[in-house]
Amino acid sequence: METLRSLLPSINSLVVFEAAGRLGSFTAAARELRMTQAAVSYAVHRLEDHLGAALFLREHRRVRLSEAGERFHADVSIGLSHIQRSAQDLRAVASGGHVTLTCSAAFAAFWMVPRMAQLRTELPQIDLRIQTADRDLDLVGEGIPLAVRGGDPADWPRYQSEPLAAEEIFPVCGASYLAGRDRPVQAVDLLDHQLIHLEEPFRAAATWRDWFASVGIEGRRVPKGLQINDYVSVIQSVIAGQGIALGWRHLVEGLVAQGVLVRLTDHVLTTGMSFHVIWQRQTPLTQAAQEVRDRLLGRANT
């Protein structure tokens, strides 16, 4: 059986090949890897000789992956990315560690940012990195230790979870919106106002129809209003006085307390769902990730 060492001139040749294939240029790869262009070209030639296959098509002033090169590049990229993440994890453990948390942009902006200063004070040795995404990421595939996700833990069999905040929803507006207008007191009063709708493209989210239905008002009576597909932009529009939107308690309660937003009506839609901190079931958390998780859960009601 052929060994990897007998198949390849060196492991470094894979690093050079990956960069050249990703960038589509020996010159750009040389710049990224701090090598000469000649050294990159030589490393690729040696790799091709060992494999007995042309990995690149050399064209006038450019190179591109051959069909065989594209297949090999896909596998090399996956393999090197796994090695890179493992090396980063080992270095993180040795140095005190960095911890990546993925969440929605809205959670990062309205829940994490107001608590970041305190988290840094409590965990000065940990480099906390927030990675926002417009959809829920695969923690295993992405190599991410922690996430915040809304929904039912039964739908996430590969993850462990702890509840962070119950899903409770009520209408909010900006203080300027009420200038010259009667303040809505009951749910039915909102039907005569400009409503801002969250058109969530990837994650399931409660709608104005759901909120009105919970007080017995038919969906067909709900005005369409302004529709926005990003919750951060929804809240920015509300603060600017553009209308009334649904506010998720754990995200907007700080803004309400500051007087930036005004809560309207006494009715709260409680969905029975919660937002959770989740982590991989099969991969133990590093000490640093455990500390971040525990601090997040400790801030659940603050």
Order of alpha helices (4+ residues) and beta strands (2+ residues): alpha-alpha-alpha-alpha-beta-beta-alpha-beta-alpha-beta-alpha-beta-beta-beta-alpha-beta-alpha-beta-alpha-beta-beta-alpha
